[in-house]
Amino acid sequence: MSEKKQVTFEEAMKELETIVEKLEEGDVPLEEAISFYKEGMKLSKFCHDKLSHVEEEMEKILKENGELESFQVQEDEA
């Protein structure tokens, strides 16, 4: 993930998927696999942070009467 260019969530996810595919193939030399792993961890953290930020923004929604109301996502328990 390049620090110079602001990457979108979708671009980061696509790059992360590509890294996972390469690592799953198993044909990657050890040094390259470690590099891919490090990059994948950076991308994973970026995506997690981005989702956390969006979740914080979504915690408040505007009701019809103009008041803010708490908003919580219901997660399925598996």
N, C-alpha and C positions, 0 to 999 in steps of 0.2 A: 504494500500500500504506500503510495507516494505521499510524502508529507507536503510537497509543494502544491499539489492540486487537491482541491476539496472533492472528495469522493462521495457519491450518493450512496444511500443505503443499498439500493438495488445493485449498483456496481460492485460494492463490497461483498454482497452476498454471492454474486456471480463469480467473482474472483475466489472467494472462499470455497465455493463448490468445485471450481477447477482444481484448486490445491488438494482438496479432499480426494477427488478422482485420481490425481497423479499419485498421491500417497497410497491409495487403495490398490493401484496397479502393482506396486511393489518392485518396479523396475528402476527405482530412483537410487542413485548412489547415496551412501549414508550422509555425507556432508550436505548434499543437495536436499535430502529429506529433512535434515535438521533446519535448514534455511526455510524450506516450505512450511515446516511446523511452526517456526517462529512467526513467519508472516501470517499464517493462518490464525495464530493466537491473537495477533494485533487486530486482524480483521474481525475476529469473533468479539473482542472487547469493544471495538468501534460499533459493531452492530448492536451489541447489548446496551451500550451507553445511549445510542440513538433511540432504541426502543424504550428505554427507561425515561428518556426525555419526553418522548411522545406520550407515554403513559401519564407522566406528570401533567402535561398540558391537557390531557383528556379527563383528568380527575375532576375538573370543573367544567360544567356545561351550562349554557344559558337557558333558563326556563322561559316559558312564554311570557311571564310577567316581568322579566328582566332581572330576576334574582339568580344568583349562582347557586348551583346545587352540587353536592358531592357526587362523583361518578366512580363506580368501581366495576372492574371487569370480573365477571363470574368465570372462574376457571373450572373446567371439568376435572373431576378426580378419576384417575385411571387405576 
